Amino acid sequence: FNPSLRTRLSTQKAAVNLGMNVMVMNFTNEGWTLEFEDGAIMDSGASEHIKEAAEVVSQYCDIIAIRAFAGLADKEKDYAETVISGFLKHATVPIVNMESAVRHPMQSLADAITMEEYKTKHKPKVVLSWAPHPKALPQAVANSFVEMMQMQKDMDFVITHPEGYELSPEITKDCKIEYDQDKAFENADFIYVKNWSNFNDYGKVTNTDPNWTVTAEKMALTNNGKFMHCLPVRRNVIVSDEVLDGKNSIVIQQANNRTYSAQLVLQKILKKL
């Protein structure tokens, strides 16, 4: 349903590595417009209901992988995960989340693999930092990273963002939140940077403060910290060239681990088929 570079290619590569055949279809541009509401009177707009579409696709595939972003207009609709929930309800084969409205689990699995590879002490300090962006972006990557970190008992985790940019309290729960980015960066071993649009004033860009851009001066506050980002990233908006091109940037290695995270997920599913 939405564009991709790393997610699509890494998932395809992972599937091929496991001996699978891959078919790719962009529902937005190549399929019929889908209706997701039960009992809908389809007298305009959508041409096909998810009930038939999901069952039909299930006959052609053993696994369906879905990528469908948040619309960022209706919080209730996005957090109900309309698209992926429709496939989960009506498909008859396993569904893989390649980023949904609220979560990006294969990205967070790759992030965890990357930190395991690069950590140099038992309990590293990990910081998830908001950074400015001119466009409204979903909360999916940040949400999944938070949930992944909550499962890591051997990491000191801090979230930093401007006041008013809190993520869903149901996701952050008891996480430590620090509104002073410099203070959060102190002695950090990993700095994971990601923009997300406002959760309370849903889908809006209410802050573009360039002081939240990650620079070499900010990274100097860390414990020789590694810089992470899921990519794509806007240079000199999210992060300075100096940091992104520096020796402590591990974004390329992080992207490479997308193949291995996808392969782990697919292999686990295949064993159950």
Helices and strands as residue ranges (DSSP letters): H 6-17, H 27-30, E 34-35, E 48-49, H 50-60, E 64-66, H 75-79, H 82-90, E 95-97, H 105-118, E 125-129, H 140-150, E 156-160, H 169-172, E 176-178, H 181-185, E 190-193, G 210-212, H 216-219, E 226-228, H 241-244, H 251-272
